[in-house]
C-alpha cells in the first residue's frame, strides 16, 4: 500500500473537493449505483434462499441491504472526523459472506445472524482504529490466502443452485440458462471497453433469464402483484444474546469475512485515490481508516436490521477513470439513488424472481474474478519461496478441513468444530506462519525518544551501534548519519516550533534486510506527507523552503525507497537503505547469526 501512482497530468475534470453541475452528478450517481444495487439484491437472495428462508424474509433482507448500502455510500462520500473517506466508494454486500450467512441462518435463524454480523462489525471498527498495528501481520499474502479459501467455501452453495428449477422442467433448461449468463458476462468483460464493462453482469443476467424463460424456468407472475413504491414488511430478527456454541463456532469465520471485506474496502479506497487527483499524491491512510470504519458502521446498522455484512466495489474508481469526475458529490447522489431503490419493491421483486441457475452462474463469475484478484494481490506483493509455502500449506489445509479429508473425527470435535470451516482453519494457519516468519527475523533494535532536532545525536549513536553490531562499515554508518538527520528535518514542522506542552514521541526501529537495512520512524501524527513533498521536488520547488528541499533531495538520494503511511494517531516512515557499493572495502561483513 504505497503511494497512489496516478500519472502526472491526468485529465480529471472534477477533483473530490470540486462540484460538478447537478445534472452531471445525478446522472453519474445513477450510473455507478447500478452495479452495487445489483449485488446488494443478488447476494442476500442467494444466501437466504440457500438457507431455506421464506420470500418475506428474503425481501426484507434485500431491502435492508439496499438501504444501508445507500446510507453507507453517502457517509463514505463526506468526511468529518473519523467517519467518511471523502471519495466515491460504492458499498455492496460481500460474496465472501454467503457461506457463513447460510450457516448462521441454518444454525440459529435471523437472530443468530444478527448477533454475528453486529459482533463482526464491532471487530471491524476496532480494526480500523488500530490499522497501523496490524500492517505486518495482515499482509497481502494472508489476505490472498483468505480470498482463495472463501471461494472454496462459497462454491458448493453456488453449485447447489444450478439444480434450483421447477419440477418437470426441460433437462437442458438449467445448463442453457447458466451457460448463456456466463458467456454474455465473459464476452462483455473481455472485449468491451469503456462504460460497457460496468453493465456486463446486468446484461448477462438478463440474457440468462431470457433463455430460462424460453425453457419455462422463469416465473414472473408475482412481480406484477408487487406495488411500485412501498417498504417490505418489517421482519426485525432481534439479537441472539445467549452466545451459545453456534455463536462461538461461527464467530471466527465471520471475523475472517470481516478481514476480507475490510481488505476489499482498503483496495477500493486505494483505487479511487489513485484516479481522483490531477497530480500524483501519496496514499492518505487516514482516509483508508475512515473507509474501513464507515464500512463497519454500515455493517453494524445492517446487522441490527437483519442484513448481511457490507463490503465495497471499485466501480467508483472505474467511473472516475472513465469520465474524469471524482467529485464526492457523485458519491452522495450514489447513496441517494441506492436508498431510494429500497422503497421500490417491484424492481426488487423482478431481481428476486431470477432463476437459480442464472444466479449461480452470475456468482460463479464473480467468484472467479475474486480468485483472480487474490492472485494479483499475491503476485504484486512479490512471490518468493517463503510466501509460496505459506499460501500452499494454508490453502490445502483449509481445503482438506473443509471437505473432511484430514482427520475428520478429530477436527469435528476440536473447539466445537471451529476448524471444519476451511476459511477459518486455512486463515489461522496463514496468520500463524506469517507470525512465525516475523518472530524469526533478524532481531530489530528500537529507540524511544522525542521528535525534536535535539534527539539527532542520540538517534545517530543508536544507528551507529546497530550498524557496527551487524557488520557494516564506515560507508554505511555515514549514510545512516545523513538519513537520520534528513528524516528528522522532514518530519519536523517547517519552523521547528513544536508545542512543548504536547510532545510528539518518536520510535526508531532498525533491522537487517538482506544486504541492507530497513529503518522505521514511528511518530505521533503530523500534517504533511513526506512522499508528497518528495514528489513535489520536480515541479514545485518554489512551494518548499530551500532547506527542506535540500533535505528531501538528500533523503531521496540516500534511500532506495521512502514510504510514508499517515494514520490518525501515527506517522510511519519506512526507509530502505542498500549497503554502499564500497561497503566491502569499508569493512562490510556478514551479519551475526540469529
C-alpha positions, -999 to 999 in steps of 0.1 A, spaced: 0 0 0 23 26 -12 18 59 -29 -11 63 -53 6 61 -86 -15 84 -106 1 96 -138 10 132 -139 -13 154 -158 -43 130 -156 -74 145 -172 -96 150 -142 -124 173 -147 -136 175 -111 -114 165 -82 -130 153 -49 -135 188 -34 -149 203 -67 -186 204 -75 -199 193 -109 -232 205 -123 -262 189 -106 -274 170 -137 -240 155 -141 -238 145 -105 -272 129 -106 -266 111 -139 -232 97 -128 -245 87 -94 -273 67 -110 -248 50 -134 -224 39 -106 -254 28 -85 -265 1 -109 -237 -25 -101 -238 -22 -62 -276 -23 -64 -275 -55 -84 -250 -71 -60 -270 -59 -29 -301 -77 -43 -285 -109 -56 -261 -118 -27 -287 -117 1 -311 -135 -22 -286 -163 -28 -276 -166 9 -311 -165 23 -325 -188 -4 -298 -214 2 -308 -214 39 -344 -221 31 -358 -186 41 -393 -177 30 -400 -150 4 -409 -124 31 -376 -128 49 -357 -127 16 -375 -95 6 -368 -78 39 -330 -88 38 -328 -73 3 -345 -41 12 -322 -37 43 -291 -44 22 -300 -18 -5 -310 8 21 -279 6 42 -256 4 11 -271 37 1 -266 53 36 -231 40 37 -223 53 3 -234 88 13 -214 86 45 -183 75 26 -185 105 3 -185 130 31 -156 133 56 -158 146 92 -136 133 120 -131 95 116 -163 90 95 -163 90 57 -134 85 33 -142 116 12 -142 97 -21 -167 79 -43 -169 44 -28 -197 20 -38 -208 -2 -9 -222 -36 -16 -228 -70 0 -197 -92 0 -199 -126 -17 -175 -137 10 -203 -137 34 -226 -161 15 -215 -193 31 -212 -180 67 -246 -163 64 -262 -195 52 -246 -214 81 -258 -189 106 -293 -190 93 -294 -228 94 -278 -229 129 -299 -203 147 -320 -183 123 -320 -145 118 -313 -137 155 -281 -156 154 -271 -140 121 -278 -105 135 -257 -112 166 -228 -124 144 -229 -95 120 -230 -70 148 -201 -86 166 -181 -88 133 -188 -51 127 -175 -42 161 -143 -60 152 -141 -40 120 -144 -7 139 -116 -18 162 -96 -30 132 -99 4 116 -88 22 148 -56 1 150 -49 -4 114 -13 7 119 -7 -21 144 -16 -49 121 2 -38 90 29 -65 93 6 -94 102 -23 -88 78 -1 -90 48 -12 -93 12 -1 -130 14 -25 -137 42 -53 -117 25 -48 -136 -8 -49 -170 11 -82 -160 27 -96 -149 -7 -87 -183 -22 -104 -202 7 -136 -181 7 -140 -191 -29 -137 -227 -19 -163 -220 9 -189 -204 -14 -187 -226 -45 -206 -256 -30 -235 -232 -23 -234 -218 -58 -232 -252 -75 -262 -264 -54 -283 -236 -70 -277 -249 -105 -305 -275 -99 -329 -250 -83 -356 -253 -110 -393 -262 -110 -401 -299 -112 -408 -311 -147 -386 -285 -164 -367 -295 -195 -333 -310 -187 -315 -286 -210 -331 -255 -194 -308 -250 -164 -275 -257 -183 -286 -234 -212 -295 -205 -188 -263 -208 -168 -242 -211 -199 -258 -180 -215 -252 -160 -184 -215 -169 -182 -209 -164 -219 -225 -130 -221 -208 -117 -189 -174 -130 -200 -177 -117 -236 -186 -82 -225 -160 -82 -197 -132 -95 -221 -139 -75 -252 -159 -44 -243 -143 -11 -234 -154 20 -215 -187 21 -197 -200 -11 -212 -179 -32 -189 -199 -19 -159 -230 -33 -175 -216 -68 -181 -233 -85 -150 -267 -70 -156 -267 -78 -194 -255 -113 -186 -283 -120 -161 -309 -105 -184 -297 -128 -212 -297 -159 -189 -332 -150 -177 -345 -148 -212 -330 -182 -220 -345 -195 -188 -379 -181 -197 -378 -198 -231 -375 -231 -212 -402 -222 -188 -379 -217 -158 -387 -180 -152 -419 -173 -132 -425 -135 -131 -462 -136 -122 -455 -124 -87 -438 -93 -99 -470 -78 -113 -487 -81 -79 -460 -60 -61 -465 -23 -56 -443 2 -73 -435 21 -41 -436 5 -7 -414 -8 21 -411 -46 27 -430 -59 57 -407 -55 87 -390 -87 98 -368 -74 126 -350 -105 139 -338 -94 173 -304 -104 186 -294 -138 199 -276 -129 231 -273 -164 245 -238 -167 229 -241 -205 226 -218 -230 209 -232 -220 174 -222 -184 180 -187 -191 191 -183 -217 164 -192 -193 136 -177 -161 150 -141 -168 138 -155 -174 103 -173 -141 105 -141 -124 117 -122 -137 87 -150 -124 64 -146 -91 82 -109 -92 73 -117 -99 37 -144 -72 35 -120 -47 52 -93 -56 26 -119 -50 -2 -127 -16 13 -90 -8 16 -85 -18 -21 -114 2 -32 -102 33 -14 -67 29 -28 -81 25 -63 -102 57 -61 -74 77 -46 -52 65 -75 -75 82 -101 -90 112 -82 -63 138 -85 -48 157 -114 -14 153 -98 1 123 -81 -4 122 -43 7 97 -16 -20 75 -2 -40 91 26 -42 63 51 -64 84 73 -90 81 45 -83 44 44 -90 42 81 -122 62 77 -134 40 49 -129 8 69 -146 24 100 -176 37 79 -180 2 63 -180 -13 98 -207 13 109 -228 3 79 -224 -34 86 -234 -27 123 -266 -10 113 -274 -36 86 -268 -64 111 -292 -48 136 -318 -47 110 -313 -83 99 -290 -79 69 -256 -91 58 -221 -76 62 -211 -48 38 -181 -46 16 -173 -23 -13 -168 -24 -50 -144 -5 -72 -170 10 -96 -163 44 -81 -127 43 -94 -139 30 -127 -163 59 -130 -136 85 -122 -112 68 -147 -138 68 -175 -154 102 -170 -128 122 -152 -153 131 -125 -141 122 -90 -162 147 -71 -175 134 -38 -209 149 -47 -213 120 -71 -208 97 -41 -236 115 -22 -260 111 -52 -250 74 -54 -262 70 -18 -294 88 -25 -302 66 -56 -295 33 -37 -316 44 -7 -344 53 -30 -343 18 -46 -350 3 -12 -385 17 -14 -392 3 -49 -403 -33 -43 -413 -40 -79 -378 -35 -91 -365 -57 -62 -391 -84 -69 -380 -86 -105 -345 -95 -94 -355 -119 -67 -375 -139 -92 -344 -146 -113 -340 -184 -117 -314 -202 -96 -291 -214 -124 -288 -178 -136 -279 -165 -101 -255 -194 -97 -238 -185 -130 -235 -149 -120 -220 -155 -86 -196 -181 -102 -182 -154 -125 -180 -130 -95 -160 -156 -75 -138 -163 -105 -129 -126 -107 -124 -126 -69 -100 -155 -72 -80 -136 -99 -79 -106 -75 -64 -128 -49 -37 -139 -74 -30 -104 -83 -28 -94 -47 -3 -122 -41 19 -115 -71 20 -78 -66 35 -83 -32 64 -102 -46 62 -140 -48 91 -160 -32 97 -194 -17 85 -184 18 53 -169 6 46 -198 -16 50 -222 13 26 -201 35 -1 -200 7 3 -236 -3 2 -251 32 -27 -228 43 -48 -234 12 -45 -271 11 -50 -274 48 -82 -253 46 -94 -273 16 -88 -306 35 -106 -295 66 -135 -280 46 -142 -314 29 -134 -337 58 -103 -350 42 -79 -345 71 -86 -365 103 -123 -356 102 -131 -372 136 -106 -351 154 -113 -319 136 -151 -321 142 -146 -324 179 -119 -297 183 -132 -264 196 -167 -272 187 -159 -279 150 -142 -245 146 -117 -259 121 -143 -275 98 -147 -242 81 -118 -241 56 -115 -203 55 -111 -203 93 -86 -231 95 -66 -220 65 -67 -184 75 -55 -192 111 -26 -212 97 -16 -184 73 -16 -159 102 4 -183 124 30 -190 96 33 -152 89 38 -146 126 65 -173 127 84 -155 100 82 -123 119 95 -136 152 123 -155 135 135 -124 115 168 -108 125 163 -91 158 153 -55 155 166 -27 177 144 1 190 150 35 204 123 57 220 128 94 222 111 127 214 105 141 179 128 170 181 161 181 164 179 177 197 173 139 195 195 136 164 227 128 183 210 100 203 194 85 172 228 88 154 245 69 182 218 42 181 221 37 144 259 36 145 258 9 172 233 -11 153 253 -9 120 285 -18 138 269 -48 155 256 -61 122 290 -59 104 285 -27 83 315 -5 77 320 33 78 304 39 45 270 26 57 274 44 91 280 77 73 249 71 51 228 63 83 240 95 99 227 115 69 195 96 67 188 102 104 193 140 101 173 144 69 144 123 81 141 143 113 142 176 93 114 163 70 92 151 99 96 183 120 73 213 113 89 238 89 95 264 117 107 237 142 83 253 167 69 223 184 44 228 211 64 220 242 32 212 262 23 184 238 54 164 229 54 141 199 70 108 207 93 90 183 102 53 180 131 44 157 134 7 146 163 -7 127 165 -42 113 188 -60 89 172 -67 55 192 -87 31 224 -68 23 210 -35 36 189 -21 64 153 -11 70 146 18 92 112 28 106 104 61 122 71 59 141 58 93 154 26 109 166 6 120 136 17 151 117 1 171 89 23 168 59 33 137 39 70 131 31 61 112 -1 40 141 -14 68 165 -6 93 143 -24 70 142 -54 68 180 -55 105 184 -59 104 180 -96 79 208 -105 70 227 -74 104 236 -58 92 271 -50 65 257 -27 90 241 -4 116 261 16 151 258 4 163 240 35 135 214 34 141 209 -4 177 201 2 167 176 30 142 158 8 166 156 -21 194 142 1 169 117 16 157 106 -18 193 101 -29 204 81 1 174 57 4 164 31 -21 128 37 -11 109 61 12 73 51 22 52 74 45 20 60 60 -1 86 78 -28 73 102 -50 92 126 -27 86 155 5 76 139 30 85 113 52 57 99 81 65 76 98 33 63 132 38 47 151 10 29 188 16 26 211 -5 4 247 -11 15 270 13 -4 290 -4 -32 321 5 -14 309 -14 17 331 -44 11 362 -22 11 348 -4 42 346 -35 63 312 -49 54 310 -83 69 282 -110 72 256 -104 98 260 -124 130 238 -155 131 204 -150 148 
